[in-house]
Amino acid sequence: MKKHLIEGKVVYVQIGPGCWGIVDDKGQQWRPVNMPEQLKYKDRRVKVEVQEVEESFDIFMWGTPVKVLSFGTLMP
């Protein structure tokens, strides 16, 4: 699966039960399947290395599902 290094901001998506995501600086939506607790703050700027994953069933229908490999926070 493809790996990506993305910079963007954390969002909380109000779809179904809700989920955390990242919108990168280009506007692409990413949905970490293993969002670290340290990143679960709305509008936090982050730099994250992710790897795309396949999901057999997706209730959220938002963003590209990814696994977080490493992360850091950025100054606003």
N, C-alpha and C positions, 0 to 999 in steps of 0.2 A: 504494500500500500504506500501511497505517496506521503512524504513528510513535508511540512510547511513551517516556516518561521514567520509568525504574524505579530503585528502590533496593532492594538486597538483598545476598545473599551468594553467593560463587562456590562451586560444587560440582563434583566430578568424578564422573561417572555411569559405573558399571561395567556398561554394556550393550554387547554386541558388542565392538568394538575399544576402547570407552570414548570419552567426549567430555566437554568442559567445558560447564558450564551456569551459569545464575543462577536462584536462587529468590528472588522478590521478597518484600517484607514482608507481602504478602497471601497468599503461598503459591503463586503462579502460577510455572510453570516456563518458562524461556526458554533456547533453545539457539542461541547466536551461531554463525553459519557462518564468521565471521572473528574469532574470539576473540583479542584482543591479548595478546601474550606477557606484558605487564606485569600482566595480570589473572589469569594462570593460577597462582593460589595458593589452595588450599582454605580456605574460610571467610573470605576477604578480603571486607570490606564495600565495595560499589561503588555508584556512581550512573552510570547509562548511558542514553544516548539511542540508541534502536534503531528500525529500520524492519522490519516484517514482510516476509518473502520467501516465494516459492513454490518448493518443491522438487519436481521430477518423481519423484524416488526418494529415500526416506529409510530408511536402515538402522538408525537409532537409536530411532525411535518414542518419543521423550521430548522434551517441551517444544515450544514454538512456535518455529519457525526464524526468526531475525532477523539483520539485518546491523547491526553496531555503527557508529554514526555519530560518537559522541563518548563519552568516559568520564572518570571520576575515581575515586579511592579515598577512602573515608571512615574516620574514626577509629572504633575499635570501641565 
